[in-house]
Each structure stands twice: as structure tokens, then as C-alpha cells.
């Protein structure tokens, strides 16, 4: 669940971008309130996300606006399907339209792309997860959209776990030294994951007894060999693959027998889906 105050804060910030100086067009055309209906309609197949923000935009502008969900978070819709409806003062609907759609298009785009990755590896043991490559201030929202698309969440923040990456290793003096130092400070309560880019680092990672090993930017043959080595020497270690994971090669990665595939593109490269607002006069 996303805390209501977070939704309100994000919506206030977004609305201020559009309405800080008013709406010259709506204010010029409509001096008095009038009843209208706004239908959010899918213009392509998609997975729904961002309904709560869509509603919050209009309720923030006018608590009297009536919101009717025609779909559920995580639901698959076809092009032409109704997603949600708002009823009330047409001036409010016009003023909130773009902001409300921006939230829902972006988050539904993430959920839709995530589902494509999840479906691509169906039948394997690999789980698709996101990364911290999120829009500043939107992390909770975007990671929720990943879950709605059927994916999982990696770290929410740097305090979740110890994840030793290439820059840590370079500065600390190697994989084995990095893991030993981290374990001496972090204690037993935090899992340690270490990123490796070649087989020298991989052998150090296995020797370090890290709980999770991340294979970074390896090709398919390298991943296969790495998985075989880890399964032989450290069968309880979780194996993650990251770096350059595209939709057209994710199944091949999953078929190598890895446990986790982290995909930064789920949040940093998902295209917004096409959703339109069709506004008509109400009765």
C-alpha cells in the first residue's frame, strides 16, 4: 500500500507545474461550473497501473468529483476498453486531465513492459525484478507498477542489503576483501550480494561465501559456465544476472538456470502507454 500523504505530495507537485498560473483556456471559455463526464480509455493493450493517482488528481482539485473505476490495478485491458470515469465540474476535468493521464500512462507503461518480460521467461525458474534506476521521487510508485506487471522488487534503498558492486570492489581492493570487510561490519542479519564481471572475480565471490552472486554483463555462454561453476561449488548461492538484459534475450538468460534477472529497463526505459481522456457533457 502507498501512503496517502505520498500520493497527495506528488499530485500537488505535478499540478503546480500545470496550474501555477491558472488555465487560461478553460477559464476563458467556461465562467461557470457545468456537468461533464471524463472517460479514460485505453488506446492500446496494456496493464493498468496508477489508478490511485488518477483519482487523487481530480479529488485534489475538487473533492466533489466522482470517480468510478472500470478496471482494477494489474488488469489486462484491450485497446478501446474503459479504464476509469470521472464525473463533475467540466472545468476541473479539463484542468486535471493531462496530469492524471501522465501518471497513469507512465505507470501502466512500466506494468505493461514488466509483464512482457515475465511472460517471456514463463516456464523457467527465473524471477524478473527491477533495480534502483527509477525516476527521483517516484520509486515507490514505479516499483508498485513492476509488481502489478508480475515482477518483483530488488532493493528499495541502500539500507535494504549489502550489494557490493564494481566501484566498491575497485576502491576496496578486490571481491574477497570487500566481502570480508562488509561481513565484519554488517553482521549476520544482512545478506551480502557481490557483483562479478569475470571468472577471476567469480572464484573470489564463491570463496567469500556471499549469499548472492550477480553476474554482470556476461554473454550467454559465460552465464552458462558461471552457473555450472556456482552450482558445483556453492549450490545454496542465489544467482542473479544483470546488465544488458533485453526482451529478445531474456529467455536465453533464464534458460541458463539463474534465479533472478534484474532489468533496469523496466523503470528507466518503459514507454508510456497510450491512454486518452474523452470528455462529454453530463446530464
N, C-alpha and C positions, 0 to 999 in steps of 0.2 A: 504493500500500500504506500502511495506517495502522500506525504503530509500535506494537508490543505494549504498551510501557510506557504509552502514552496510553490504550489500552483499559483496562488494569488500573487506572490512576488514576481514570478516570471511573467505572468499575464500583465501586471501593472507596468513592468518594464517594456514589454512588447507594445502595449497600447500607447505608451508615452512616445514611442518612436513615430507612430502614425497620427496621433491626435493631440500632440503637444500644442499645436497651433490651430486646432479645430479641423473640421471637414468642410472646406469651402464649397464643395459641390453639393453635398447633401443639405447643408444649411441654406444655401441659396435657392434650392429647388423646393424644399419642404419646410414650411414655417411651423406647421402643427403636426402633432402625432397622427399616425394613421396605421391601421392594422395591416400587417403583412405576414407572409409565410416564407421562410428560407429553407430550402431543401439542399442538403449536402449530398451530392450524387457522385458515385464512382465513375470515372471515365476510362478506367482500365481495370483488369483483375488485380485485386490487392488483398492484403491482410490488414484489418482495422487496428489502428492504434491512435492514441491521442484524443479519444472521445471526452475524457475528463477535462482536458484543457480547452477543447472546443466549447464545451458547456460553460466553463469558467469565464471565458472571454465575454460571452453575452451576459452572463449573470453579473459580472463586474460592472459592465456598462449600465445595466438595468436589471435589478433583482426581479422585476415583474415579467421578464421574458420567460416564456415557457419552452422547455427543452424536452424533446421526445427522441429517445434513441431508437433507431430502426435496426440496429445491429449491436453486436457485443464485441468487446476487446478480444482480439485474436481470431475473429471470424473471417473466413474467406468470402469475399464478395466478387461478383462478376461486374463487368462494365455495364452501367445503367442502373445498378442497384442503389436504392436509397440507404444512406448511412445514418443520417440524423436529420431532425427537423427542429427549427426554432420558430416560435410564433410570438408576435407582439408588435411593438412600435417599429415600423419600417425604417425609420431613421437610425435606430440602434442596430438593426440587422445590417444595414448598409455600412455603418461605421465599423462594425466588428468583423465583417466578412473576411477581409484579407488576413487579419491577424489570426482568426480562428482557423482558416484554411492552412496558413503557413505551419502552424503547429501540427495539424492532423496529416498534412501531406508529407512533411518531413518524417514524422514518427511512423506513419504507415509505410513509408518507403523503406525504413530500416527493418520493420517487421516482415515486409514482403521479401526483401533480399535475404534476410536470415532464413526464412522458410525455404527458399531456393537452395541454400547451402545445406540445410538439414535434410531436405528431400534427396539431394544429390548423394549423400552418404548413407541413406537408409539401407538397412541390412548389414551394416558393419557395426563394430563396437565403438567407433569414434564419436565423440561428442563435439559439436560445434560451439565455441564460446567466443565472446567479444574480447576487447582489450580496453586500455585506458585512453585510446585515441578517440576521444569524444569531444563534442562541442563544449567549450567552457560554460559552466552553469547549467548544462543540460544533461549531465552524466546520468542522474537517476532516471530521467525520462527516457533517454536513449537505451539504457540498459534494460529498462522495463519493456521497451519495444522489442528488443532482442528476445526476451523471454516469451513475449506474445507470438513471435515468429517460430518458437520451438527451440531456440538456442539457450545456452547457459551463460552465466556471467563469470568472467575472470575477476581479478581484483577490482573492488570499487575505489580503493585508495591505497596509498603507500603503506598504511598501517595494517593491511589485511594479512600479509605474509612476508617472508623474506624471499625476494626474487632477485638473484644475482645475475646481472646482465653483462654484456661485453665491456661497457665502460667501467663498471665496478671491478671486473676481473683485471682490466688493464691497469687500473690505479692501485689495486690491492696486491698485485704480484702473482696472479695465476688462479686457476679454478680451485685447486686443493686448498691453498692458503686462504682464499676468500671464504670457502665453506667452513673451514675450521674456525676462522675468526668470527663469522656470523653465528655459528653454533655456540661459541663460548659466551656470547653476549645475549643472544635471543633465548637461550634455554630450550626446554623440551616442548613448550606449549605452541610454538610456531613451526609450521612446516617450512622446509628450505627447498626452493627450486633454483636450479642453476641452468643458465643458457650456455650451449656449446655450439661452436661453428665448424669444428673439425674433429678428427678422431683422437688427436692428442688430448684435446680438452675433454672429449667424451670419456677417455680412460681415466682421467683425473676425476671427473664427476662421479664415475662409478666407484672409484676408490674412496671418495669423500663420503659416501653413503647419504648423499642428498636424497630426499624423498621423491622429488620430481626432477626430471631432466628434460629441458627444452631443446629440441633440435632446430637450429635457426638457419633458414635459407639454404637448406640442403636439397639436392635433387632426389628423384625417386629412388635411384639405385643406392645413393648414400643413406637415405632414410631406411631402406630395407636392411642394409648391412648394420646400421646403428641399432635398429630394433632387435635384430638377431643377437647382437653382442650384449645388449642390455638384458634381454630375456634369459640369456645363458648365465650371466654373472650377477645380475641383480633383479631377479624375477618380480620382486614386490614394488619396484620403482614404477611410478606413473610416467608415461612418455607423452610429451607434448610436442607438436610441430607448429612452428610459426615462421612468418616471413614469406612473402610472395605467394600466398595461398589464393588462387583464383578459382572461380567456379568451374572452369574447364579442367582443372587438375586436382580438385579436392577429393574426388572419389579415388583416384590413384594413390593419393596420400593415405586416405583412410584404409585402403586395402593392404597397406604395409603393416597393419596391426597396431597402430598407435591408439592411445587412449583419448587424447584431447587435440583438437585443431583450433588454434586461436586465429581469428580473422579480423584484422584491423579494419578491413574494408566494410564490414557490417555497419560501422558507425561513421567512419571518415569518408566513405565514398558512395554510400547509398543514395540513389537518385530519388528525389521527391516524387511520389506518385501523383497522378492527375485526378484531382477532385474539384468539382465546380459547385458553386452556390447558385441555385436557381431561385430567384425571388419573385413572388407574385403577390397580388393584393389579397388580403384576407377578407373574410366576411364579417 
